[in-house]
């Protein structure tokens, strides 16, 4: 067996044809839950939270890191459920942000790294800068975040604003997936 030890990126695991436990029915659980607005998944470390979010990200988004997600779910349990679920594959804008690498214990260092991270997340949605559906003032804020010169209030509302811009551009509700890592800030 070729086990993906240390891997938490679904696309890489599929690309390298590594063996893994098919957890794709997690997608069914998420899609079938039309009551919950915000899901919080709490599990111990090394329990697969990041991998599950990566599976969901690859399922919902048409591309991840510039790579098409089409075909990644062939042969998996979610694909066996047929059209009611497969119709969602690759149909949504997705904001995926992981705080797991922000390990600073002082506020200023952690804040600077969050700003860098948000800038990176914005860079994955640069199509919004040429969108006729996104307001000019939003594009200016977008550019300031990309260039890491945004004000603190712009950083504080960055995910809300990015979600709004994606909704305006694509006319479908975007998904926000946050992978969080518990590091104490002193």
KAQUI-V201052 format. One record per backbone hydrogen bond with DSSP energy under -0.5 kcal/mol. CO is the residue of the C=O (numbers start at 0). NH is the residue of the N-H. If there is no record, write none. Layout:
# KAQUI-V201052
[[CO:NH] [CO:NH]]
This chain:
# KAQUI-V201052
[[0:2] [1:18] [2:4] [3:6] [7:9] [8:12] [9:13] [10:14] [11:15] [12:17] [13:16] [18:3] [20:22] [22:25] [23:26] [23:27] [24:28] [25:29] [26:30] [27:31] [28:32] [31:33] [39:41] [40:42] [43:46] [47:51] [48:52] [49:53] [50:54] [51:55] [52:56] [53:57] [54:58] [55:59] [56:60] [58:89] [59:91] [61:68] [63:66] [66:63] [68:71] [70:73] [72:75] [75:78] [75:79] [76:80] [77:80] [78:81] [81:84] [81:85] [82:86] [84:87] [85:88] [87:90] [92:174] [93:95] [94:96] [94:176] [96:178] [98:101] [100:102] [104:185] [105:109] [106:110] [107:111] [108:112] [109:113] [110:114] [111:115] [112:116] [113:117] [114:118] [115:119] [116:120] [117:121] [118:122] [119:123] [120:123] [121:124] [122:125] [124:127] [125:128] [126:129] [127:130] [130:133] [134:138] [135:139] [136:140] [137:141] [138:142] [139:143] [140:144] [141:145] [142:146] [143:148] [143:149] [144:147] [150:154] [151:155] [152:156] [154:157] [156:160] [157:161] [158:162] [159:163] [160:164] [161:165] [162:166] [163:167] [164:168] [165:169] [166:170] [174:94] [174:176] [175:177] [176:96] [176:178] [177:179] [178:98] [180:182]]
